Amino acid sequence: MKTTAAFVLAAANLVAGHTTFQSFVIGGKDQGQHFAVQTPSNGNNPIKDVTSSAMVCNGGTATSDQVEVAAGSSVTMQWHHNDPATTSGDSDEPIAASHKGPVMVYIADAATNGEGAVWTKIYEDGYTNGKWGVDNFITNKGAITVDLPNLTAGDYLIRPEMIGLHEASTQGAAQFYNGCGQIKVTGSGTASLPSTGTDMTKAYSATDPGVLVNIYSGLTSYTIPGPAVWDGASTDSSPSTPTTTAAPVSSAAPSKTATPTSSAVASAVASASATPSAEPATPTETQAAPAPTSTGSGSGSSTLPETFTIEQFISWLKTTTGSSSARRARRAHPRAFQL
Ligand SMILES: [Cu+2]
């Protein structure tokens, strides 16, 4: 397969549907790519080890730029499949639709650098009436909008996160995506974050019911992992109580209007240098999807021979793309085409 590897990897790059947090939208205005948004260290690839230090800010490094937001106002965090965004003709923008799972947002005092038990959950959207947080995220074109608590003025890190559960019936295969943004909260808010929060390297376990879960078996409810959403007032958060969302959860419907007037404060512009790359190679694909015949390797259409010409490869790719079963297989198994 020496001669084919490059082609297969190229094809895998087209279908690996990951995502990253890339910009703030304040008052309807995009503040610029990676302005006050830390650039992840590993492109758009997911984290699979829930104890990884990348669970804090996706390996990003703090920069001195911030966006200003008024306490109690709404903040929108924009994600894209590729980094930098390739929005036109990218069917996996902002994330592959196979990546069903919850969307959550945490906040911490910026002085902590996000390290330790310092994070407070302020938003979550799990699984409500058959819709996942990620489904709503796709409907909103990759925008996650939250109303900030009435926080005391100061510097904070805000950390949106989502989990791709499409392979999560295998332990260690859930895909975690997070990113950290740097905000300066203004105004005369009075709510201080709870003194003890959540350590993001200990927030989840690989066996949490919301992390090790088969989403293809007629799920009727889903337990969002991590702490409960803070009520915005109490000084004590409850870091160990996960929320089950059969019923709608608080602020599950993101509002789209950012009414407060807020301006971006520029002291530096973060560089957007992360290059998307293929997900690390995994030799086995164990997820049982609803369509048992979907193997991802062109079932229902032509098979690619061991060696082939570019023309053969292109025509194979066309038959594969045109086959609905193969397309479904790709959606359900985005890594099935990778080596
Ligand atoms: Cu992905």
Residues whose N, C-alpha, C, O or C-beta is under 5 A from the ligand:
A	BS01	CU	A16 G17 H18
